[in-house]
C-alpha cells in the first residue's frame, strides 16, 4: 500500500479481501417505465446505487467518526433484466487499497442469473473538510 500522508493510520484493519452481500427487492422506484408494464425492470442507475451503497456500508465500520467515503468512478455492465418484484443479490469485494483510494469488485444476481458486474472506486474523505469545500463553492 502506497504511503499517503492523508491516510488515517487507524484504517490499518481495512484490508483487501473484506466482502459483503445484500439482497434488495426491486420496487417501483428502481425500475424503468418507458417500455410499458411488461418492461418494468431494474434500471442501471438503481443497480449502480445498490453497489455504491453496499461498498460504502462495508467499509464504514473501519473509518474514524469524521471519515466517510465518496464514489469517484464506476465501470458497470448491466447484462440482463430483472423484473419488478424480483430480488437482486449484490456481492461486493474490496480488491485493493492505495492510500485513501479503495477499489471494489461487485457482482449482481437476480433469482435466475447474473445481471450485472462492476469495478467501483471510492475515496476516504474527512467529512468536515469535504463540507467546508462544498460550502466554499456555494458562497
Secondary structure as GFF3:
##gff-version 3
##sequence-region A 1 139
A	DSSP	three_ten_helix	9	13	.	.	.	ID=ss1
A	DSSP	beta_strand	19	25	.	.	.	ID=ss2
A	DSSP	three_ten_helix	28	30	.	.	.	ID=ss3
A	DSSP	three_ten_helix	37	39	.	.	.	ID=ss4
A	DSSP	alpha_helix	44	60	.	.	.	ID=ss5
A	DSSP	beta_strand	67	78	.	.	.	ID=ss6
A	DSSP	beta_strand	87	98	.	.	.	ID=ss7
A	DSSP	beta_strand	101	110	.	.	.	ID=ss8
A	DSSP	beta_strand	114	126	.	.	.	ID=ss9
A	DSSP	alpha_helix	127	138	.	.	.	ID=ss10
###
